[in-house]
Amino acid sequence: MEISDAQTFLRDNHHGVLVARKKDGSLQMTLVSPVIDAEGKVIITARDSTYKVKNIKRDPRISLLVYGEKFNGSNYIQIDGKAEVIEHPRAMDIVLDWHRQIRGVPDNWDDIRKKTLSEGRIAIRVTIEKAGPQSKTRGQS
Protein backbone atom coordinates (compact mmCIF):
# COMPACT_ATOMS: atom_id res chain seq x y z
CA MET A 1 0.00 0.00 0.00
CA GLU A 2 1.27 3.45 -0.88
CA ILE A 3 1.50 6.11 1.84
CA SER A 4 -0.85 8.30 -0.24
CA ASP A 5 -3.48 5.51 -0.06
CA ALA A 6 -3.20 5.50 3.74
CA GLN A 7 -3.58 9.28 3.82
CA THR A 8 -6.71 9.02 1.68
CA PHE A 9 -8.12 6.30 3.97
CA LEU A 10 -7.55 8.56 6.99
CA ARG A 11 -9.64 11.36 5.50
CA ASP A 12 -12.79 9.33 6.20
CA ASN A 13 -11.77 6.85 8.92
CA HIS A 14 -11.04 8.06 12.43
CA HIS A 15 -11.04 5.00 14.69
CA GLY A 16 -7.68 3.64 15.71
CA VAL A 17 -5.45 1.78 18.11
CA LEU A 18 -2.08 3.39 18.79
CA VAL A 19 0.84 1.16 19.75
CA ALA A 20 3.77 2.78 21.58
CA ARG A 21 6.67 1.24 23.47
CA LYS A 22 6.98 1.19 27.25
CA LYS A 23 10.26 1.73 29.03
CA ASP A 24 10.77 -2.05 29.36
CA GLY A 25 10.16 -2.55 25.62
CA SER A 26 6.71 -4.08 25.95
CA LEU A 27 3.87 -2.57 23.98
CA GLN A 28 1.32 -0.03 25.21
CA MET A 29 -1.94 0.23 23.25
CA THR A 30 -4.61 2.87 23.44
CA LEU A 31 -7.69 3.89 21.48
CA VAL A 32 -7.30 7.11 19.47
CA SER A 33 -9.17 9.19 16.89
CA PRO A 34 -6.64 9.90 14.14
CA VAL A 35 -7.04 12.51 11.40
CA ILE A 36 -4.81 13.59 8.53
CA ASP A 37 -3.50 17.15 8.29
CA ALA A 38 -2.81 19.29 5.22
CA GLU A 39 0.80 18.02 5.11
CA GLY A 40 -0.27 14.36 5.07
CA LYS A 41 0.74 13.71 8.69
CA VAL A 42 -1.43 11.79 11.12
CA ILE A 43 -2.71 13.86 14.04
CA ILE A 44 -4.04 12.59 17.35
CA THR A 45 -4.51 14.45 20.60
CA ALA A 46 -3.85 13.43 24.18
CA ARG A 47 -3.62 14.87 27.64
CA ASP A 48 0.02 15.65 28.33
CA SER A 49 0.05 13.40 31.41
CA THR A 50 -0.89 10.15 29.62
CA TYR A 51 1.33 7.11 29.22
CA LYS A 52 1.20 7.35 25.43
CA VAL A 53 2.76 10.82 25.57
CA LYS A 54 5.47 9.71 28.01
CA ASN A 55 6.22 6.63 25.93
CA ILE A 56 6.36 8.54 22.62
CA LYS A 57 8.69 11.16 24.11
CA ARG A 58 11.07 8.36 25.08
CA ASP A 59 10.70 6.32 21.86
CA PRO A 60 8.92 7.98 18.90
CA ARG A 61 8.39 4.75 16.94
CA ILE A 62 4.68 3.93 16.76
CA SER A 63 2.25 1.71 14.92
CA LEU A 64 -1.36 2.62 14.34
CA LEU A 65 -4.26 0.41 13.29
CA VAL A 66 -6.98 2.53 11.66
CA TYR A 67 -10.41 1.10 10.87
CA GLY A 68 -13.83 2.22 9.67
CA GLU A 69 -17.08 2.87 11.52
CA LYS A 70 -17.65 -0.73 12.52
CA PHE A 71 -14.92 -2.65 14.32
CA ASN A 72 -16.03 -5.93 12.74
CA GLY A 73 -16.45 -5.78 8.99
CA SER A 74 -14.67 -2.50 8.25
CA ASN A 75 -11.65 -2.03 6.06
CA TYR A 76 -8.49 -1.28 8.02
CA ILE A 77 -4.87 -0.32 7.56
CA GLN A 78 -1.70 -0.38 9.62
CA ILE A 79 0.62 2.61 9.71
CA ASP A 80 4.17 2.60 11.05
CA GLY A 81 5.95 5.86 11.67
CA LYS A 82 7.65 8.35 13.94
CA ALA A 83 5.61 10.47 16.31
CA GLU A 84 6.37 13.95 17.55
CA VAL A 85 4.76 15.37 20.68
CA ILE A 86 3.81 19.01 20.10
CA GLU A 87 3.12 21.11 23.18
CA HIS A 88 1.58 24.54 23.58
CA PRO A 89 1.59 27.12 22.18
CA ARG A 90 2.37 25.28 18.88
CA ALA A 91 -0.20 22.57 19.60
CA MET A 92 -3.30 24.79 19.75
CA ASP A 93 -3.96 25.22 16.02
CA ILE A 94 -3.27 21.51 15.44
CA VAL A 95 -5.68 20.46 18.20
CA LEU A 96 -8.34 22.84 16.85
CA ASP A 97 -7.99 21.37 13.34
CA TRP A 98 -8.28 17.86 14.85
CA HIS A 99 -11.44 18.99 16.69
CA ARG A 100 -12.96 20.37 13.47
CA GLN A 101 -12.34 17.08 11.64
CA ILE A 102 -13.65 14.84 14.43
CA ARG A 103 -16.44 16.90 15.99
CA GLY A 104 -17.19 19.64 13.46
CA VAL A 105 -17.19 23.39 13.94
CA PRO A 106 -18.24 24.39 17.47
CA ASP A 107 -20.46 27.32 18.36
CA ASN A 108 -17.58 28.93 20.23
CA TRP A 109 -13.90 28.28 19.44
CA ASP A 110 -12.84 30.16 22.59
CA ASP A 111 -14.57 27.52 24.73
CA ILE A 112 -12.65 24.79 22.89
CA ARG A 113 -9.35 26.66 23.38
CA LYS A 114 -10.02 27.01 27.13
CA LYS A 115 -11.01 23.34 27.44
CA THR A 116 -7.90 22.25 25.49
CA LEU A 117 -5.64 24.15 27.89
CA SER A 118 -7.51 23.13 31.06
CA GLU A 119 -7.32 19.44 30.07
CA GLY A 120 -3.64 19.74 29.18
CA ARG A 121 -4.48 18.45 25.70
CA ILE A 122 -1.56 18.46 23.27
CA ALA A 123 -1.00 17.20 19.72
CA ILE A 124 0.88 14.16 18.48
CA ARG A 125 1.94 14.33 14.82
CA VAL A 126 2.99 11.13 13.05
CA THR A 127 5.11 10.96 9.92
CA ILE A 128 3.99 7.85 8.03
CA GLU A 129 6.99 5.72 7.06
CA LYS A 130 5.15 2.58 6.00
CA ALA A 131 1.52 1.62 5.43
CA GLY A 132 -0.33 -1.49 4.52
CA PRO A 133 -2.23 -3.66 3.78
CA GLN A 134 -5.77 -2.43 3.32
CA SER A 135 -8.04 -5.26 4.26
CA LYS A 136 -10.89 -5.92 1.86
CA THR A 137 -13.43 -7.33 4.30
CA ARG A 138 -17.18 -7.77 4.08
CA GLY A 139 -18.06 -4.25 5.18
CA GLN A 140 -17.46 -0.90 3.63
CA SER A 141 -16.00 2.18 5.42
C-alpha positions in Angstrom: 0.0 0.0 0.0 1.3 3.5 -0.9 1.5 6.1 1.8 -0.8 8.3 -0.2 -3.5 5.5 -0.1 -3.2 5.5 3.7 -3.6 9.3 3.8 -6.7 9.0 1.7 -8.1 6.3 4.0 -7.5 8.6 7.0 -9.6 11.4 5.5 -12.8 9.3 6.2 -11.8 6.8 8.9 -11.0 8.1 12.4 -11.0 5.0 14.7 -7.7 3.6 15.7 -5.4 1.8 18.1 -2.1 3.4 18.8 0.8 1.2 19.8 3.8 2.8 21.6 6.7 1.2 23.5 7.0 1.2 27.2 10.3 1.7 29.0 10.8 -2.0 29.4 10.2 -2.6 25.6 6.7 -4.1 26.0 3.9 -2.6 24.0 1.3 0.0 25.2 -1.9 0.2 23.3 -4.6 2.9 23.4 -7.7 3.9 21.5 -7.3 7.1 19.5 -9.2 9.2 16.9 -6.6 9.9 14.1 -7.0 12.5 11.4 -4.8 13.6 8.5 -3.5 17.1 8.3 -2.8 19.3 5.2 0.8 18.0 5.1 -0.3 14.4 5.1 0.7 13.7 8.7 -1.4 11.8 11.1 -2.7 13.9 14.0 -4.0 12.6 17.3 -4.5 14.5 20.6 -3.8 13.4 24.2 -3.6 14.9 27.6 0.0 15.7 28.3 0.0 13.4 31.4 -0.9 10.2 29.6 1.3 7.1 29.2 1.2 7.4 25.4 2.8 10.8 25.6 5.5 9.7 28.0 6.2 6.6 25.9 6.4 8.5 22.6 8.7 11.2 24.1 11.1 8.4 25.1 10.7 6.3 21.9 8.9 8.0 18.9 8.4 4.8 16.9 4.7 3.9 16.8 2.2 1.7 14.9 -1.4 2.6 14.3 -4.3 0.4 13.3 -7.0 2.5 11.7 -10.4 1.1 10.9 -13.8 2.2 9.7 -17.1 2.9 11.5 -17.6 -0.7 12.5 -14.9 -2.7 14.3 -16.0 -5.9 12.7 -16.5 -5.8 9.0 -14.7 -2.5 8.3 -11.7 -2.0 6.1 -8.5 -1.3 8.0 -4.9 -0.3 7.6 -1.7 -0.4 9.6 0.6 2.6 9.7 4.2 2.6 11.1 5.9 5.9 11.7 7.6 8.3 13.9 5.6 10.5 16.3 6.4 13.9 17.5 4.8 15.4 20.7 3.8 19.0 20.1 3.1 21.1 23.2 1.6 24.5 23.6 1.6 27.1 22.2 2.4 25.3 18.9 -0.2 22.6 19.6 -3.3 24.8 19.8 -4.0 25.2 16.0 -3.3 21.5 15.4 -5.7 20.5 18.2 -8.3 22.8 16.8 -8.0 21.4 13.3 -8.3 17.9 14.9 -11.4 19.0 16.7 -13.0 20.4 13.5 -12.3 17.1 11.6 -13.6 14.8 14.4 -16.4 16.9 16.0 -17.2 19.6 13.5 -17.2 23.4 13.9 -18.2 24.4 17.5 -20.5 27.3 18.4 -17.6 28.9 20.2 -13.9 28.3 19.4 -12.8 30.2 22.6 -14.6 27.5 24.7 -12.7 24.8 22.9 -9.4 26.7 23.4 -10.0 27.0 27.1 -11.0 23.3 27.4 -7.9 22.3 25.5 -5.6 24.2 27.9 -7.5 23.1 31.1 -7.3 19.4 30.1 -3.6 19.7 29.2 -4.5 18.5 25.7 -1.6 18.5 23.3 -1.0 17.2 19.7 0.9 14.2 18.5 1.9 14.3 14.8 3.0 11.1 13.1 5.1 11.0 9.9 4.0 7.9 8.0 7.0 5.7 7.1 5.2 2.6 6.0 1.5 1.6 5.4 -0.3 -1.5 4.5 -2.2 -3.7 3.8 -5.8 -2.4 3.3 -8.0 -5.3 4.3 -10.9 -5.9 1.9 -13.4 -7.3 4.3 -17.2 -7.8 4.1 -18.1 -4.3 5.2 -17.5 -0.9 3.6 -16.0 2.2 5.4 
